[in-house]
Amino acid sequence: MRLALALTLGLASPLAAQQDGTLADIRQQLSVLNGEMQTLRAELNATGATGGGVAGSTVLDRVNAIEAELQRLTQATERLQFRVESVARDGGNRIEDLRFQLCELTEDCDLGALPDPGPLGGEAEGAAVGGATTPPPPTSGGPQLAVGEQAEFDAARTALEEGRNADAAQAFQRFVTAYPTGPLTNEAQILRGQALAADGQHTDAARAYLEAFSGGPESARAPDALVGLGKSLGALGQRDEACLTLQEVAIRFPRSSAIAIADSERAALGCP
């Protein structure tokens, strides 16, 4: 059961969503309080007049109250940020553990040669680098394909459609190796998983589906990758792990059409 537990725990929603106030809420409050602090200090320096909105009989009392609230919110922000980072780090470790266990099931598997799925949740837009904010890269109508990339993808897909599963699996493997970060790579991994599963290579299929999910956990095809992973685990005789993995589809993607397929697979496996 370790395998599915690793996936389920690794894919759990961030704890930030379970807090009474999100980081965005806290930062908004900090912004409002900072603004009011500046206003009150201007009043104190200019006329000593008082305003409304914060408890206190004098401007100085109100300034002190705001400073205390700012300190409390700053501490809450730091605690919440630490917990979110801890969850993301732990989730990444658990997904890596699942990759390792799947690799152990495959003969001559080289874990170091597998593509790096990157940090859980991806890089945040506008992330600070060296104290400066890095803007998100400009977009120009979507990702660009390399020369020959579409042709190679189409050739591999044609092999799959014609039932040449072994050829298709090899072609998709060459594709993801040649274009590890291309716009078609995630889809290629899923189709590679289908080809391997159809060829009876369920361990390699599970790895392909896991790589597809790790490379795009929020993509439109992520639910299909989870369904494929669950089916492959079931084919490998790991029923409990398969059931938990298939159950994760509805938890993470409540509006996905893949839920019906996942439920059907769960019923076929006799999941509780």
C-alpha positions as CSV (number, residue, x, y, z in Angstrom):
1,M,0.0,0.0,0.0
2,R,3.1,2.3,0.3
3,L,3.0,3.0,-3.4
4,A,-0.5,4.5,-3.6
5,L,-0.1,6.2,-0.2
6,A,3.0,8.0,-1.6
7,L,1.0,9.2,-4.6
8,T,-2.0,10.2,-2.6
9,L,-0.1,12.1,0.0
10,G,2.2,13.6,-2.5
11,L,-0.8,14.9,-4.6
12,A,-2.7,16.3,-1.6
13,S,-4.0,19.8,-1.9
14,P,-1.7,22.4,-0.3
15,L,-2.5,23.2,3.3
16,A,-2.8,26.9,2.5
17,A,-6.2,26.2,1.1
18,Q,-7.3,24.8,4.5
19,Q,-6.3,27.9,6.5
20,D,-8.8,30.5,7.7
21,G,-6.9,33.1,5.8
22,T,-4.7,32.6,2.8
23,L,-1.3,34.3,2.2
24,A,-3.1,36.6,-0.2
25,D,-5.7,37.5,2.4
26,I,-2.9,38.3,5.0
27,R,-0.9,40.3,2.5
28,Q,-4.1,42.3,1.6
29,Q,-4.6,43.1,5.3
30,L,-1.0,44.1,5.6
31,S,-1.4,46.4,2.7
32,V,-4.5,48.0,4.1
33,L,-2.9,48.4,7.6
34,N,0.2,49.9,6.1
35,G,-1.8,52.4,4.2
36,E,-3.7,53.4,7.3
37,M,-0.4,53.6,9.3
38,Q,0.9,56.2,6.8
39,T,-2.3,58.2,7.0
40,L,-2.3,58.2,10.8
41,R,1.4,59.2,10.9
42,A,0.6,62.1,8.6
43,E,-2.2,63.2,10.8
44,L,0.1,63.0,13.9
45,N,2.8,65.0,12.3
46,A,0.5,67.6,10.8
47,T,-2.4,68.3,13.1
48,G,-2.8,65.5,15.7
49,A,-6.3,64.9,14.5
50,T,-7.8,61.4,14.8
51,G,-9.7,59.3,12.3
52,G,-11.8,56.1,12.4
53,G,-11.3,52.4,11.7
54,V,-8.9,51.3,14.5
55,A,-9.6,51.2,18.2
56,G,-7.8,53.8,20.4
57,S,-8.6,57.1,22.1
58,T,-5.6,58.9,20.6
59,V,-3.7,58.8,17.3
60,L,-0.7,57.4,19.2
61,D,-2.9,54.6,20.6
62,R,-4.2,53.8,17.2
63,V,-0.7,53.7,15.7
64,N,0.5,51.3,18.4
65,A,-2.6,49.1,17.8
66,I,-1.9,49.0,14.1
67,E,1.8,48.2,14.7
68,A,0.8,45.3,17.0
69,E,-1.6,44.0,14.3
70,L,1.1,44.3,11.6
71,Q,3.5,42.3,13.8
72,R,0.8,39.6,14.3
73,L,0.0,39.3,10.7
74,T,3.7,39.2,9.7
75,Q,4.3,36.3,12.1
76,A,1.2,34.5,10.7
77,T,2.4,35.0,7.2
78,E,5.8,33.5,8.0
79,R,4.3,30.5,9.8
80,L,1.9,29.8,6.9
81,Q,4.6,30.2,4.3
82,F,6.8,27.8,6.2
83,R,4.0,25.2,6.3
84,V,3.2,25.6,2.6
85,E,6.9,25.2,1.7
86,S,7.1,22.1,4.0
87,V,4.1,20.5,2.3
88,A,5.4,21.2,-1.1
89,R,8.8,19.8,-0.2
90,D,7.3,16.7,1.4
91,G,5.0,16.2,-1.6
92,G,7.9,16.3,-4.0
93,N,9.8,13.8,-1.9
94,R,6.8,11.4,-1.9
95,I,6.4,11.6,-5.7
96,E,10.1,11.0,-6.0
97,D,9.7,7.9,-3.8
98,L,7.0,6.7,-6.1
99,R,9.2,7.2,-9.1
100,F,12.0,5.2,-7.4
101,Q,9.6,2.3,-6.5
102,L,8.3,2.1,-10.0
103,C,11.9,2.1,-11.3
104,E,12.7,-0.8,-9.0
105,L,10.0,-2.8,-10.7
106,T,11.7,-2.3,-14.1
107,E,14.8,-4.2,-15.2
108,D,17.8,-2.1,-16.0
109,C,16.0,1.1,-14.9
110,D,18.3,4.1,-14.4
111,L,16.5,6.6,-12.1
112,G,19.1,9.3,-12.9
113,A,18.2,9.1,-16.6
114,L,14.5,9.8,-16.0
115,P,13.3,13.4,-16.7
116,D,13.2,15.7,-13.8
117,P,9.5,16.6,-13.1
118,G,10.5,19.9,-11.5
119,P,9.2,21.4,-8.2
120,L,5.8,20.4,-7.1
121,G,3.3,23.1,-8.3
122,G,5.9,24.6,-10.7
123,E,7.8,27.9,-10.3
124,A,5.7,30.8,-9.1
125,E,5.2,33.6,-11.5
126,G,7.2,36.7,-10.5
127,A,9.4,34.7,-8.1
128,A,12.0,36.7,-6.4
129,V,15.6,36.0,-7.6
130,G,18.4,37.7,-5.7
131,G,16.0,40.1,-4.1
132,A,14.5,41.3,-7.4
133,T,11.2,40.2,-8.9
134,T,11.5,38.3,-12.2
135,P,8.5,38.9,-14.5
136,P,6.9,35.9,-16.2
137,P,8.3,35.2,-19.7
138,P,6.4,37.0,-22.5
139,T,4.0,34.9,-24.5
140,S,3.8,35.0,-28.2
141,G,0.7,32.9,-29.1
142,G,1.7,29.7,-27.3
143,P,4.7,27.4,-27.3
144,Q,6.7,27.0,-30.5
145,L,7.5,23.6,-32.0
146,A,11.0,22.6,-32.9
147,V,11.7,21.7,-36.5
148,G,10.5,18.2,-37.1
149,E,8.8,17.9,-33.7
150,Q,5.2,17.7,-35.0
151,A,6.2,15.2,-37.7
152,E,7.9,12.9,-35.2
153,F,4.9,13.1,-32.9
154,D,2.5,12.3,-35.7
155,A,4.6,9.3,-36.9
156,A,4.5,7.8,-33.4
157,R,0.8,8.4,-33.0
158,T,0.2,6.8,-36.4
159,A,2.0,3.7,-35.3
160,L,-0.2,3.6,-32.2
161,E,-3.4,4.0,-34.2
162,E,-2.3,1.2,-36.5
163,G,-1.8,-1.2,-33.6
164,R,2.0,-1.3,-33.8
165,N,2.3,-0.8,-30.1
166,A,6.0,-1.7,-29.6
167,D,7.0,0.6,-32.5
168,A,4.8,3.4,-31.1
169,A,6.3,3.0,-27.6
170,Q,9.8,3.2,-28.9
171,A,8.9,6.2,-31.1
172,F,7.3,8.1,-28.3
173,Q,10.4,7.3,-26.1
174,R,12.7,8.8,-28.7
175,F,10.4,11.8,-28.9
176,V,10.3,12.6,-25.2
177,T,14.1,12.1,-25.0
178,A,14.6,14.5,-27.9
179,Y,12.1,17.1,-26.7
180,P,11.9,16.8,-22.9
181,T,10.2,20.1,-22.4
182,G,8.3,20.5,-25.6
183,P,4.6,21.4,-25.8
184,L,3.8,17.9,-27.0
185,T,5.9,16.0,-24.5
186,N,3.2,15.5,-21.9
187,E,0.8,14.1,-24.5
188,A,3.6,11.9,-25.9
189,Q,4.1,10.4,-22.4
190,I,0.4,9.5,-22.1
191,L,0.3,7.9,-25.5
192,R,3.5,6.1,-24.7
193,G,1.8,4.7,-21.6
194,Q,-1.1,3.6,-23.8
195,A,1.2,1.8,-26.2
196,L,3.1,0.1,-23.5
197,A,-0.1,-1.0,-21.7
198,A,-1.5,-2.4,-24.9
199,D,1.8,-4.3,-25.4
200,G,1.5,-5.8,-21.9
201,Q,4.4,-3.8,-20.4
202,H,2.4,-2.5,-17.5
203,T,5.4,-1.5,-15.3
204,D,6.9,0.7,-18.0
205,A,3.4,2.0,-18.7
206,A,3.0,3.0,-15.1
207,R,6.3,4.9,-15.2
208,A,5.2,6.7,-18.4
209,Y,1.9,7.8,-16.9
210,L,3.6,8.9,-13.7
211,E,6.1,11.0,-15.8
212,A,3.1,12.5,-17.7
213,F,1.4,13.5,-14.5
214,S,4.5,14.8,-12.8
215,G,5.3,16.9,-15.8
216,G,1.8,18.5,-15.8
217,P,-0.1,17.9,-12.6
218,E,-2.6,20.7,-13.4
219,S,-2.8,20.1,-17.2
220,A,-5.9,19.1,-19.0
221,R,-4.5,15.6,-19.5
222,A,-3.5,15.1,-15.8
223,P,-6.7,13.2,-15.0
224,D,-6.1,10.8,-17.9
225,A,-2.5,10.3,-16.7
226,L,-3.8,9.3,-13.2
227,V,-6.4,6.9,-14.7
228,G,-3.7,5.3,-16.8
229,L,-1.4,5.0,-13.7
230,G,-4.2,3.4,-11.7
231,K,-5.1,0.9,-14.5
232,S,-1.4,0.0,-14.8
233,L,-1.1,-0.6,-11.0
234,G,-4.2,-2.7,-11.2
235,A,-2.7,-4.8,-14.0
236,L,0.4,-5.3,-11.9
237,G,-1.7,-6.8,-9.1
238,Q,-1.4,-3.8,-6.8
239,R,-5.1,-3.5,-6.2
240,D,-5.1,-1.2,-3.1
241,E,-2.6,1.2,-4.7
242,A,-4.7,1.2,-7.9
243,C,-7.9,2.0,-6.0
244,L,-6.4,4.9,-4.1
245,T,-4.8,6.3,-7.3
246,L,-8.1,6.1,-9.2
247,Q,-10.0,7.7,-6.3
248,E,-7.6,10.6,-6.5
249,V,-9.0,11.6,-9.9
250,A,-12.3,12.7,-8.5
251,I,-10.6,14.4,-5.5
252,R,-8.2,16.5,-7.6
253,F,-10.4,17.0,-10.7
254,P,-14.0,17.0,-9.6
255,R,-15.2,18.3,-13.0
256,S,-13.2,16.0,-15.2
257,S,-14.9,13.6,-17.6
258,A,-12.2,11.1,-16.6
259,I,-14.0,10.5,-13.3
260,A,-16.4,8.1,-15.0
261,I,-13.6,6.0,-16.4
262,A,-11.8,6.0,-13.1
263,D,-15.1,4.9,-11.3
264,S,-15.5,2.1,-13.9
265,E,-12.0,0.9,-13.3
266,R,-12.5,1.0,-9.5
267,A,-15.7,-1.1,-9.9
268,A,-13.9,-3.6,-12.1
269,L,-11.1,-3.9,-9.4
270,G,-13.7,-4.3,-6.7
271,C,-12.5,-1.2,-4.9
272,P,-14.3,-0.3,-1.6
